[in-house]
Amino acid sequence: MKFIYKIISEIFLILSPIIILYRILKKKENPKRFFERYAITSKIRKKGKLIWFHCSSVGELLSIIPIVEKFENNKKIKQILITTTTLSSSKIFETIKFKKTQHQFFPIDNDLIINKFLNYWKPSIFFLCESEIWPNLIYNIKQKKIKLILLNGRMTLKSFKRWRLIQLFSREIFKKFNICFAQNQETYKRLFLLGAKKVKYIGNLKFTTRKKAKFDTLNKQKLNFFKNKKILITAASTHYNEENFVFQNHLYFKNKKSINKLISIIVPRHTERSSQIKKEAENYSLKTHMHSSKKKINSDSEVYIVDTYGELNKFYKISNLVFMGGSLINHGGQNPLEPAKLGCKIIHGPNISNFKEIYNKLGRMEVSTLFKKYLDGSKIIERNFSSKNSFLLRKRLAKYGNQILNSTYFELTKFI
């Protein structure tokens, strides 16, 4: 299996220019930084100890930021490298101010590219986040005697069954980790069965909260606009067609004489869809405003579309009720913890397999509510329309998150 994977990685390297060009045309790749995929760096490696974190996309990146902030204050660490796979995660990184942390796009998992990358950055320890298992990378990391840790590990049942089909290969891969930190009990058990030598469960890093940032508040003009409106719902990380749920509910409540000055906020998962969402809203005869627009917001705007990255928390802060996207389609849901930590009630569809444990916990705390039909969703919106943000909820989640953060940081420093 190892040989087959290496052959596939060689073929992928040959085809990669075509794939990257396609991604650039689809606006899923940075045309000025695509060369980082080939380990052609755009940043300088400083002298001293460097640690490396790799995470796939936005959710994984946000979950490790509190840990990275703690390491920024660790005098033993001179430089921190974060690699991500997606364009959206790189844009989120740009909104966060770091002192000694750099970002690069994750290199292609090919022996030649990986070796070039490792020879330049020379990390002393490598943290793979959640489910980012790259065989060539792992083999080369261990050959260079770099410490390897799985951080906030997540192993879904579907992934577990796939790894079990290649059991000898999986044991060879997972035994190379110095330690695996599992984010839930199911992953804890599955990692042992796949060959990991040492596994520890502390909790899910997604419950942790990073330090308060200046960009977490809307400017005065926009705050005044929303103060004069009644926010029906904030739809976060929506995917294709999920906005229809917002449009139909907005019209339903708009036609109720008792509710005036309604505004619905939509924050799509991928901002390149914003223009299409605007057209769809206008097909419902709803007046829209784009967040990035420099024009003054019309007082009669009904749908506010956030077409930028890294600003979700600004809208959570002014919202009572949040619909989490990715749950009405076959996607597996998006992480509901950020709005919950800011005191919002959550509503979601049935497809939440990616965050089942988190939703179950929030459901028991009466923070999140499931709906299967649009009509049921409307009833939940009506029930929670005038509810206030919960200070006690924020406090409870913050305390729980800090316990996980401090325990995880303590365990990681043992390897520094």
C-alpha positions as CSV (number, residue, x, y, z in Angstrom):
1,M,0.0,0.0,0.0
2,K,2.9,2.3,0.8
3,F,4.3,1.7,-2.7
4,I,1.0,2.3,-4.4
5,Y,0.5,5.6,-2.5
6,K,3.9,6.8,-3.5
7,I,3.1,6.0,-7.2
8,I,-0.2,8.0,-6.9
9,S,1.7,10.9,-5.3
10,E,4.1,11.0,-8.2
11,I,1.3,11.0,-10.8
12,F,-0.5,13.7,-8.8
13,L,2.7,15.9,-8.9
14,I,2.8,15.6,-12.7
15,L,-0.8,16.6,-13.0
16,S,-0.7,19.3,-10.3
17,P,0.0,22.3,-12.6
18,I,-3.3,21.6,-14.4
19,I,-5.2,21.1,-11.1
20,I,-3.7,24.3,-9.6
21,L,-4.6,26.3,-12.7
22,Y,-8.2,25.0,-12.5
23,R,-8.3,26.0,-8.8
24,I,-7.0,29.5,-9.7
25,L,-9.7,29.9,-12.3
26,K,-12.3,28.8,-9.8
27,K,-10.9,31.3,-7.3
28,K,-10.0,28.5,-4.9
29,E,-6.2,29.1,-5.1
30,N,-4.1,32.2,-4.5
31,P,-2.6,33.1,-7.9
32,K,0.3,34.9,-6.2
33,R,1.1,32.1,-3.7
34,F,0.4,28.8,-5.5
35,F,4.2,28.2,-5.7
36,E,4.1,27.5,-1.9
37,R,2.5,24.1,-2.9
38,Y,5.9,23.2,-4.3
39,A,7.7,24.2,-1.1
40,I,8.9,27.5,-2.7
41,T,8.7,29.6,0.4
42,S,7.5,33.2,0.6
43,K,8.7,33.6,4.3
44,I,12.1,33.7,6.0
45,R,13.1,30.9,8.4
46,K,14.5,32.6,11.5
47,K,17.2,31.1,13.8
48,G,16.0,29.1,16.8
49,K,13.4,26.6,17.7
50,L,10.4,26.4,15.2
51,I,7.2,24.4,15.8
52,W,4.8,23.6,13.0
53,F,1.0,23.3,13.0
54,H,-1.0,22.0,10.0
55,C,-4.7,22.2,9.7
56,S,-7.0,21.8,6.7
57,S,-9.5,24.7,6.7
58,V,-11.2,27.5,8.7
59,G,-12.7,25.4,11.5
60,E,-9.4,23.6,12.3
61,L,-7.4,26.8,12.1
62,L,-9.7,28.7,14.5
63,S,-9.6,25.8,17.0
64,I,-5.8,25.9,17.3
65,I,-5.5,29.7,17.6
66,P,-5.8,29.8,21.4
67,I,-3.0,27.2,21.7
68,V,-0.8,29.1,19.2
69,E,-1.4,32.3,21.2
70,K,-0.1,30.6,24.3
71,F,3.0,29.3,22.4
72,E,3.6,32.9,21.1
73,N,4.4,33.8,24.8
74,N,6.7,30.8,25.2
75,K,10.3,32.1,25.2
76,K,11.6,28.7,24.1
77,I,9.8,29.1,20.8
78,K,11.4,31.5,18.3
79,Q,9.0,30.9,15.4
80,I,5.7,29.2,14.7
81,L,4.6,28.0,11.3
82,I,1.0,27.3,10.4
83,T,0.1,25.6,7.1
84,T,-3.4,25.3,5.8
85,T,-4.9,23.8,2.6
86,T,-7.7,26.2,1.7
87,L,-7.8,29.8,0.5
88,S,-10.5,30.8,3.0
89,S,-8.3,29.7,5.9
90,S,-5.4,31.8,4.6
91,K,-7.7,34.8,4.6
92,I,-8.8,34.1,8.2
93,F,-5.1,34.0,9.2
94,E,-4.6,37.4,7.7
95,T,-7.2,38.9,10.1
96,I,-5.3,37.7,13.2
97,K,-2.3,39.6,14.5
98,F,0.7,37.4,15.5
99,K,4.1,38.3,16.7
100,K,6.1,35.2,15.5
101,T,3.7,33.1,13.6
102,Q,3.9,32.7,9.8
103,H,1.5,31.1,7.3
104,Q,2.3,29.0,4.3
105,F,0.0,26.8,2.1
106,F,0.5,23.1,2.7
107,P,2.9,21.5,0.2
108,I,2.0,18.6,-2.1
109,D,2.4,15.3,-0.3
110,N,5.2,14.1,-2.5
111,D,8.6,12.9,-1.2
112,L,10.6,15.4,-3.2
113,I,8.4,18.4,-2.2
114,I,8.0,17.4,1.4
115,N,11.8,16.9,1.8
116,K,12.4,20.3,0.3
117,F,9.9,21.8,2.7
118,L,11.3,20.1,5.8
119,N,14.9,20.9,4.9
120,Y,14.1,24.6,4.8
121,W,11.8,25.0,7.9
122,K,13.5,22.3,10.1
123,P,10.7,22.1,12.7
124,S,11.5,20.5,16.0
125,I,7.9,19.3,16.5
126,F,5.0,18.9,14.1
127,F,1.3,19.1,15.1
128,L,-1.1,17.5,12.7
129,C,-4.6,18.8,13.5
130,E,-7.9,16.7,13.5
131,S,-7.9,14.3,10.6
132,E,-5.1,15.5,8.3
133,I,-3.2,12.2,7.8
134,W,-0.6,12.5,5.0
135,P,1.5,9.3,4.6
136,N,4.5,10.7,2.7
137,L,4.7,13.6,5.2
138,I,4.5,11.3,8.2
139,Y,7.2,9.0,6.9
140,N,9.6,11.9,6.2
141,I,8.9,13.5,9.5
142,K,9.9,10.3,11.4
143,Q,13.0,9.8,9.2
144,K,14.2,13.2,10.2
145,K,13.4,12.4,13.9
146,I,10.9,15.2,14.3
147,K,8.4,14.8,17.0
148,L,4.9,14.0,15.6
149,I,1.7,14.8,17.5
150,L,-1.9,14.4,16.4
151,L,-3.7,17.4,17.9
152,N,-7.5,17.5,18.6
153,G,-7.7,14.2,16.6
154,R,-11.0,13.4,14.9
155,M,-11.8,10.0,13.4
156,T,-15.3,9.6,12.0
157,L,-16.8,6.1,11.6
158,K,-16.6,6.4,7.8
159,S,-12.9,7.2,7.9
160,F,-12.3,4.5,10.5
161,K,-13.9,1.8,8.3
162,R,-11.7,3.0,5.3
163,W,-8.5,2.8,7.4
164,R,-9.5,-0.7,8.6
165,L,-9.6,-1.9,5.0
166,I,-5.9,-1.3,4.8
167,Q,-5.1,-2.3,8.4
168,L,-1.4,-3.1,8.0
169,F,-0.8,0.2,6.3
170,S,-2.8,2.1,9.0
171,R,-0.9,0.5,11.8
172,E,2.4,1.5,10.2
173,I,1.1,5.1,9.9
174,F,-0.5,5.6,13.3
175,K,2.3,4.0,15.3
176,K,4.6,6.7,14.2
177,F,2.8,9.4,16.3
178,N,4.5,10.2,19.6
179,I,1.1,10.8,21.0
180,C,-2.5,11.4,19.7
181,F,-4.8,13.8,21.5
182,A,-8.4,12.7,20.7
183,Q,-11.2,15.3,20.7
184,N,-13.9,12.7,21.7
185,Q,-14.2,9.2,23.1
186,E,-15.1,7.6,19.8
187,T,-11.9,8.8,18.2
188,Y,-9.9,7.8,21.4
189,K,-11.0,4.1,20.9
190,R,-10.6,4.1,17.1
191,L,-7.0,5.5,17.1
192,F,-6.0,2.7,19.5
193,L,-7.6,0.1,17.1
194,L,-5.7,1.6,14.2
195,G,-2.3,1.2,15.8
196,A,-1.6,4.4,17.7
197,K,0.7,3.6,20.7
198,K,-0.3,6.4,23.0
199,V,-3.7,8.2,22.9
200,K,-5.1,10.8,25.4
201,Y,-8.5,12.4,25.7
202,I,-8.6,15.9,27.2
203,G,-11.5,17.5,25.3
204,N,-12.3,19.3,22.1
205,L,-10.2,22.4,21.3
206,K,-13.2,23.9,19.5
207,F,-14.6,24.7,22.9
208,T,-11.7,27.0,23.6
209,T,-11.8,30.8,22.9
210,R,-8.9,33.0,21.6
211,K,-8.1,36.4,23.0
212,K,-10.4,39.2,22.3
213,A,-9.5,40.9,19.0
214,K,-10.2,44.5,17.9
215,F,-11.8,43.4,14.7
216,D,-14.6,41.6,16.6
217,T,-16.9,44.7,16.6
218,L,-18.7,46.3,13.7
219,N,-18.1,50.0,13.0
220,K,-20.4,52.7,14.4
221,Q,-22.4,53.2,11.2
222,K,-23.2,49.6,10.8
223,L,-24.0,49.1,14.5
224,N,-26.4,52.0,14.4
225,F,-28.1,50.4,11.3
226,F,-28.6,47.1,13.1
227,K,-29.8,48.9,16.3
228,N,-32.7,50.3,14.3
229,K,-33.6,46.9,12.9
230,K,-34.9,43.6,14.3
231,I,-32.5,40.8,13.3
232,L,-34.6,37.8,12.4
233,I,-31.8,35.4,12.1
234,T,-28.1,35.2,11.2
235,A,-27.4,32.3,8.8
236,A,-23.7,31.3,9.2
237,S,-21.5,29.3,6.9
238,T,-24.3,28.5,4.5
239,H,-23.9,26.3,1.5
240,Y,-25.7,26.2,-1.9
241,N,-29.5,26.4,-1.6
242,E,-29.5,26.8,2.2
243,E,-30.2,30.5,1.8
244,N,-33.7,29.7,0.6
245,F,-34.5,28.8,4.2
246,V,-33.7,32.4,5.2
247,F,-35.5,34.0,2.3
248,Q,-38.7,32.0,2.9
249,N,-38.7,32.7,6.6
250,H,-38.0,36.3,6.1
251,L,-41.0,36.7,3.8
252,Y,-43.2,34.7,6.3
253,F,-42.4,37.0,9.2
254,K,-42.4,40.1,7.0
255,N,-46.0,39.4,6.2
256,K,-46.8,39.4,10.0
257,K,-48.1,42.9,10.8
258,S,-46.7,42.6,14.4
259,I,-43.1,42.5,13.2
260,N,-41.5,45.4,11.4
261,K,-38.0,46.6,10.3
262,L,-36.8,43.0,9.8
263,I,-33.3,42.2,8.6
264,S,-31.7,38.8,7.9
265,I,-28.0,38.3,7.8
266,I,-26.3,35.7,5.6
267,V,-22.7,34.7,5.9
268,P,-21.9,32.2,3.1
269,R,-19.2,29.5,3.7
270,H,-17.6,30.6,0.4
271,T,-17.7,34.3,-0.3
272,E,-17.5,33.8,-4.1
273,R,-21.2,32.8,-3.9
274,S,-22.2,36.2,-2.6
275,S,-23.3,37.6,-6.0
276,Q,-25.4,34.6,-6.7
277,I,-27.0,34.9,-3.3
278,K,-27.8,38.5,-3.9
279,K,-29.6,37.6,-7.2
280,E,-31.6,34.8,-5.4
281,A,-32.7,37.3,-2.7
282,E,-33.8,39.8,-5.3
283,N,-35.8,37.0,-7.0
284,Y,-37.8,36.9,-3.8
285,S,-38.2,40.7,-4.1
286,L,-36.0,41.2,-1.0
287,K,-33.7,44.3,-0.9
288,T,-30.1,43.5,-0.2
289,H,-26.8,45.1,0.9
290,M,-23.3,43.7,0.5
291,H,-21.1,44.0,3.6
292,S,-18.0,45.1,1.5
293,S,-19.9,47.8,-0.3
294,K,-18.8,51.4,0.5
295,K,-22.3,52.7,-0.2
296,K,-24.4,53.9,2.7
297,I,-26.8,51.1,3.8
298,N,-30.4,51.8,2.8
299,S,-32.7,51.8,5.7
300,D,-35.1,49.5,3.8
301,S,-32.5,46.8,3.3
302,E,-33.9,43.4,4.2
303,V,-31.0,40.9,3.6
304,Y,-27.5,41.7,4.6
305,I,-24.9,39.6,2.8
306,V,-21.4,39.3,4.4
307,D,-19.1,38.8,1.4
308,T,-15.8,38.9,3.4
309,Y,-13.9,36.4,5.6
310,G,-13.1,36.5,9.2
311,E,-15.9,38.7,10.5
312,L,-18.5,36.2,11.7
313,N,-18.0,37.0,15.4
314,K,-19.0,40.6,14.7
315,F,-22.5,39.4,13.6
316,Y,-22.8,36.7,16.3
317,K,-22.3,39.6,18.9
318,I,-25.5,41.4,17.6
319,S,-27.6,38.3,17.1
320,N,-29.9,36.3,19.3
321,L,-30.5,33.4,16.9
322,V,-28.2,31.7,14.5
323,F,-28.9,29.1,11.8
324,M,-25.8,26.9,11.2
325,G,-25.2,26.1,7.6
326,G,-24.1,22.8,6.1
327,S,-26.9,21.0,8.0
328,L,-29.7,21.2,5.4
329,I,-27.6,19.5,2.8
330,N,-25.5,16.3,2.8
331,H,-22.4,18.1,4.2
332,G,-22.3,17.2,7.9
333,G,-22.8,20.6,9.4
334,Q,-20.6,23.4,10.6
335,N,-19.2,24.1,14.0
336,P,-21.8,25.8,16.2
337,L,-19.5,26.7,19.1
338,E,-18.5,30.2,18.1
339,P,-22.0,31.6,18.2
340,A,-22.8,29.6,21.3
341,K,-19.8,31.0,23.1
342,L,-21.2,34.5,22.3
343,G,-24.6,33.7,23.8
344,C,-26.6,32.9,20.7
345,K,-29.2,30.2,20.4
346,I,-28.6,27.8,17.5
347,I,-31.0,26.1,15.1
348,H,-29.8,23.5,12.6
349,G,-31.0,20.9,10.1
350,P,-30.5,17.1,10.5
351,N,-27.1,16.7,8.8
352,I,-24.7,17.3,11.6
353,S,-22.4,14.2,11.5
354,N,-19.2,16.3,11.5
355,F,-20.0,17.9,14.9
356,K,-22.4,15.3,16.4
357,E,-20.8,15.3,19.9
358,I,-20.8,19.1,20.1
359,Y,-24.4,19.4,19.0
360,N,-25.5,16.8,21.5
361,K,-23.8,18.7,24.3
362,L,-25.3,22.0,23.2
363,G,-28.7,20.3,22.8
364,R,-28.6,19.0,26.4
365,M,-27.8,22.6,27.5
366,E,-30.8,23.8,25.5
367,V,-28.6,25.9,23.4
368,S,-29.2,24.2,20.0
369,T,-32.4,22.9,18.5
370,L,-32.9,20.6,15.6
371,F,-35.5,21.1,12.8
372,K,-36.3,18.8,9.9
373,K,-38.9,20.9,8.0
374,Y,-38.9,24.6,7.1
375,L,-42.2,25.0,9.0
376,D,-40.6,23.6,12.2
377,G,-37.7,26.0,11.7
378,S,-40.2,28.9,11.5
379,K,-41.8,27.9,14.8
380,I,-38.4,27.7,16.5
381,I,-37.5,31.2,15.1
382,E,-40.7,32.6,16.4
383,R,-40.1,31.1,19.8
384,N,-36.6,32.5,20.1
385,F,-37.1,35.8,18.2
386,S,-37.0,38.1,21.2
387,S,-34.8,36.0,23.5
388,K,-31.8,37.7,25.0
389,N,-28.1,36.6,24.9
390,S,-27.2,34.4,27.8
391,F,-24.4,35.7,30.0
392,L,-24.5,32.5,32.1
393,L,-24.2,30.3,29.0
394,R,-21.1,32.3,27.8
395,K,-19.6,32.0,31.2
396,R,-20.1,28.2,31.5
397,L,-18.7,27.6,28.0
398,A,-15.7,29.9,28.6
399,K,-14.9,28.1,31.8
400,Y,-15.1,24.6,30.2
401,G,-13.0,25.8,27.2
402,N,-10.3,27.3,29.4
403,Q,-10.0,24.0,31.2
404,I,-9.4,22.2,27.9
405,L,-7.0,24.8,26.7
406,N,-4.8,24.9,29.8
407,S,-4.7,21.1,30.1
408,T,-3.8,20.7,26.4
409,Y,-1.1,23.4,26.5
410,F,0.4,21.7,29.6
411,E,0.6,18.4,27.9
412,L,2.1,19.8,24.7
413,T,4.9,21.7,26.6
414,K,6.2,18.4,27.7
415,F,7.4,17.8,24.1
416,I,9.0,21.3,23.6
